[in-house]
Amino acid sequence: MNTEAKLRYNKDELQEFKELILKKLDKAQKDYDLYKSMLSHEDTNDIMDTSPTFKVLEEGANVLSKEEIGKIAQRQAKFIKHLQAALVRIETGTYGICRETGKLISKERLNAVPHATLSMDAKMNRK
């Protein structure tokens, strides 16, 4: 059936999307936990294990990497929220419907970006 003619995805299709989202959510949460662990220096050797000669250089590298890891962790937390919101949309029956056009978002787009709320047409028109 053509996605243009459909108004909503059926229960089987929604279940497929839900499984995809849950897999991505599980991986995203594990990655987020890893970043948090890196920020708190759990399970790592810090500069205390190194020669004082390299201490200054390593402290600079640690600051930079902490900043980068912090940014990545923030993006990951945002991604997790988007995935969780997609699960809510599945439960409420609004998943896969473009928030601007009201048309069904293509399966291809949702498989690539399962938390998408805009169809490709709407996304391209925003630029």
C-alpha positions as CSV (number, residue, x, y, z in Angstrom):
1,M,0.0,0.0,0.0
2,N,1.2,3.5,-0.8
3,T,2.2,5.6,2.2
4,E,0.5,8.6,0.7
5,A,-2.8,6.8,0.9
6,K,-2.3,5.5,4.5
7,L,-3.1,7.6,7.5
8,R,-1.4,5.5,10.1
9,Y,0.8,2.5,10.5
10,N,-0.8,-0.8,11.5
11,K,-0.1,-2.6,14.8
12,D,2.4,-5.0,13.2
13,E,4.3,-2.1,11.6
14,L,4.3,-0.2,14.9
15,Q,5.6,-3.2,16.7
16,E,8.5,-3.4,14.2
17,F,9.3,0.2,14.9
18,K,9.0,-0.3,18.6
19,E,11.5,-3.2,18.5
20,L,13.9,-1.0,16.4
21,I,13.6,1.9,18.9
22,L,14.1,-0.4,21.9
23,K,17.3,-1.8,20.4
24,K,18.6,1.7,19.7
25,L,17.5,2.9,23.1
26,D,19.4,0.0,24.8
27,K,22.6,0.8,22.9
28,A,22.2,4.5,23.5
29,Q,21.8,4.0,27.2
30,K,24.8,1.7,27.4
31,D,26.9,4.3,25.5
32,Y,25.6,7.1,27.7
33,D,26.6,5.1,30.8
34,L,30.0,4.5,29.3
35,Y,30.5,8.3,28.8
36,K,29.4,9.0,32.3
37,S,31.8,6.4,33.6
38,M,34.6,8.0,31.6
39,L,33.8,11.4,33.0
40,S,33.9,10.1,36.6
41,H,37.2,8.2,35.9
42,E,35.7,4.9,36.9
43,D,37.6,1.9,35.7
44,T,40.5,4.0,34.3
45,N,44.0,4.9,35.2
46,D,44.5,8.6,35.7
47,I,47.6,10.7,35.5
48,M,48.7,9.5,39.0
49,D,50.1,6.4,37.2
50,T,52.4,8.4,34.9
51,S,55.8,10.1,35.2
52,P,55.7,13.8,36.4
53,T,57.3,14.8,33.1
54,F,54.2,14.0,31.2
55,K,51.8,15.3,33.8
56,V,51.2,18.8,32.4
57,L,50.7,17.5,28.9
58,E,48.3,14.8,30.0
59,E,46.3,17.2,32.2
60,G,45.7,19.3,29.1
61,A,44.6,16.3,27.1
62,N,42.4,15.1,29.9
63,V,40.6,18.5,30.1
64,L,40.0,18.5,26.3
65,S,38.8,14.9,26.3
66,K,36.5,15.5,29.3
67,E,34.9,18.5,27.5
68,E,34.4,16.4,24.4
69,I,33.1,13.4,26.3
70,G,30.7,15.8,28.2
71,K,29.4,17.1,24.8
72,I,29.0,13.6,23.5
73,A,27.2,12.6,26.7
74,Q,24.8,15.5,26.4
75,R,24.0,14.6,22.8
76,Q,23.5,11.0,23.8
77,A,21.1,12.0,26.6
78,K,19.1,14.1,24.1
79,F,19.0,11.2,21.7
80,I,17.7,8.9,24.5
81,K,14.9,11.5,25.2
82,H,13.9,11.5,21.5
83,L,13.8,7.7,21.4
84,Q,11.7,7.6,24.6
85,A,9.3,10.2,23.1
86,A,9.0,8.1,19.9
87,L,7.9,5.2,22.2
88,V,5.2,7.4,23.7
89,R,4.0,8.3,20.2
90,I,3.7,4.6,19.4
91,E,1.6,4.1,22.5
92,T,-0.6,7.1,21.7
93,G,-1.1,6.2,18.1
94,T,0.6,9.3,16.7
95,Y,3.9,7.7,15.7
96,G,5.0,8.1,12.1
97,I,2.8,11.1,11.4
98,C,4.6,14.3,10.3
99,R,4.0,17.1,12.9
100,E,3.9,19.7,10.1
101,T,2.1,18.1,7.2
102,G,0.0,15.5,9.0
103,K,1.1,12.9,6.4
104,L,2.7,9.6,7.1
105,I,6.5,9.6,7.3
106,S,8.0,7.0,5.0
107,K,9.1,3.7,6.4
108,E,12.6,4.3,4.9
109,R,12.9,7.5,6.9
110,L,11.7,6.0,10.1
111,N,14.0,3.0,9.7
112,A,16.9,5.4,9.3
113,V,15.7,7.9,12.0
114,P,13.1,6.1,14.1
115,H,12.5,9.2,16.3
116,A,11.8,11.4,13.3
117,T,8.8,13.7,13.6
118,L,9.1,15.4,10.2
119,S,8.7,13.9,6.8
120,M,11.5,14.5,4.3
121,D,9.4,17.1,2.5
122,A,8.7,19.0,5.7
123,K,12.4,18.7,6.7
124,M,13.6,20.0,3.4
125,N,11.2,22.9,3.4
126,R,12.5,24.1,6.8
127,K,16.0,24.9,5.4
